[in-house]
Amino acid sequence: MLVACERDGEVMGFGSGTIRNERAEAELETLYPLRRAQGHGDGRRLMAELTRRLQKLGAMALILGMAHGNRPPGATSAWEGPPPRW
């Protein structure tokens, strides 16, 4: 599934996710807020909407990963703190 985030009529980023297996494990595959959207909560909103939709499709767990060195400055808040509650 692909989800886009917009603000004031302009796309600020997108993300994708899928349910991986019969155990209903979902994977957040991509999360790409535009650089100018970072620091405004768009990445957090993308992650929340993706997890909401995956849960609605039957996901019982979420797998979340990040490639080493792929953490842009200012984009850390979406990865810190408690995980989304289902």
C-alpha positions as CSV (number, residue, x, y, z in Angstrom):
1,M,0.0,0.0,0.0
2,L,1.2,3.5,-0.7
3,V,0.2,6.6,1.3
4,A,1.0,10.2,0.6
5,C,1.0,13.1,3.0
6,E,0.0,16.6,1.9
7,R,0.0,20.0,3.4
8,D,-1.7,23.0,1.9
9,G,-2.4,21.0,-1.3
10,E,1.3,20.0,-1.8
11,V,2.6,16.5,-1.4
12,M,5.1,16.5,1.5
13,G,6.1,12.8,1.3
14,F,5.0,9.2,0.9
15,G,5.4,5.9,2.6
16,S,4.6,2.3,1.8
17,G,3.9,-0.9,3.7
18,T,2.7,-4.5,3.3
19,I,1.5,-7.5,5.3
20,R,4.4,-9.9,5.0
21,N,3.1,-13.3,6.0
22,E,0.4,-15.5,7.5
23,R,1.3,-14.4,11.1
24,A,0.0,-10.9,10.1
25,E,3.3,-9.2,10.5
26,A,3.3,-5.9,8.6
27,E,6.4,-4.1,7.4
28,L,6.9,-0.4,6.9
29,E,8.9,-0.5,3.7
30,T,9.5,3.2,2.9
31,L,9.0,6.5,4.6
32,Y,10.1,9.5,2.6
33,P,9.1,12.9,3.8
34,L,10.6,15.6,1.6
35,R,13.5,17.5,3.1
36,R,11.5,20.7,3.4
37,A,8.8,18.8,5.2
38,Q,11.1,17.5,7.9
39,G,10.6,18.9,11.4
40,H,6.9,19.6,10.8
41,G,5.5,16.2,11.8
42,D,4.8,14.9,8.3
43,G,7.0,11.8,8.8
44,R,5.2,11.0,12.0
45,R,1.8,11.5,10.3
46,L,2.9,9.2,7.4
47,M,3.9,6.5,9.9
48,A,0.7,6.8,11.9
49,E,-1.5,6.5,8.8
50,L,0.4,3.6,7.4
51,T,0.2,1.7,10.7
52,R,-3.5,2.5,11.0
53,R,-4.2,1.2,7.5
54,L,-2.1,-1.9,8.0
55,Q,-3.9,-2.7,11.2
56,K,-7.2,-2.3,9.5
57,L,-6.0,-4.9,7.0
58,G,-5.3,-7.3,9.8
59,A,-1.7,-6.6,10.8
60,M,-0.9,-7.8,14.4
61,A,2.7,-6.7,14.5
62,L,4.9,-4.1,12.8
63,I,8.4,-4.6,11.6
64,L,10.4,-1.4,11.3
65,G,14.0,-1.1,10.2
66,M,16.4,1.5,9.0
67,A,19.5,1.2,6.8
68,H,22.7,2.1,8.7
69,G,23.5,5.7,8.1
70,N,20.1,6.5,6.6
71,R,18.9,8.8,9.4
72,P,18.9,12.4,8.1
73,P,19.5,15.2,10.7
74,G,16.2,16.5,12.0
75,A,14.3,13.3,11.1
76,T,14.9,11.4,14.3
77,S,11.6,12.1,16.1
78,A,9.6,9.6,14.1
79,W,12.0,6.9,15.2
80,E,12.2,7.8,18.9
81,G,9.8,7.3,21.7
82,P,7.3,4.6,22.2
83,P,6.0,2.6,19.2
84,P,2.5,3.4,17.9
85,R,-0.1,1.7,20.1
86,W,-2.6,-0.6,18.5
